[in-house]
């Protein structure tokens, strides 16, 4: 696992640079203002994400949920022949590992940093408690998962329907 977690003096530097500018992550920004003073935000820990870091692996249990301020994380599935396929991409608009944290089921894909950045991590148990007690978080997560599923469906459709050149032009 990469060194995505903040440590010692680096943690102090990150807290100063990231602060509590949670609005930089659109998922967190979508929560009502009153929610910013509740248990969820007190537990967010600043993190740096380096290219190649694995936030979690396939078949593991999610220990944290991640909110990016900057950077990109690929959701990657591995085929039986060992070939990896990116099935989703998460940036500052979303959250990594939320549904897996809530279900407690083994992860079906891994999450790997593709573009370095920064953000926050939240222990799974804190996210689970907040989800149970807050309808606003439930609504935002449901809307986000709908968006993520639609994005994945659209990409699958385009990959089947259009040539590589057309897909690179986003002509689909």
Protein Blocks (a to p, Z undefined) as FASTA:
>chain_A
ZZkbcchjlmmmmmmmnmmmlklpmklmmpcfklmmmmklmmpccddddehiafbdehia
cfbdcddfbdcdddddddfkopacdfbdcdfkbcehklmmmnopacfbdcddfbgcdddd
ddfklmmmmmmmomklmmmmmmmmmmmmmmmmmmmmmmmmpcfklmmnopZZ
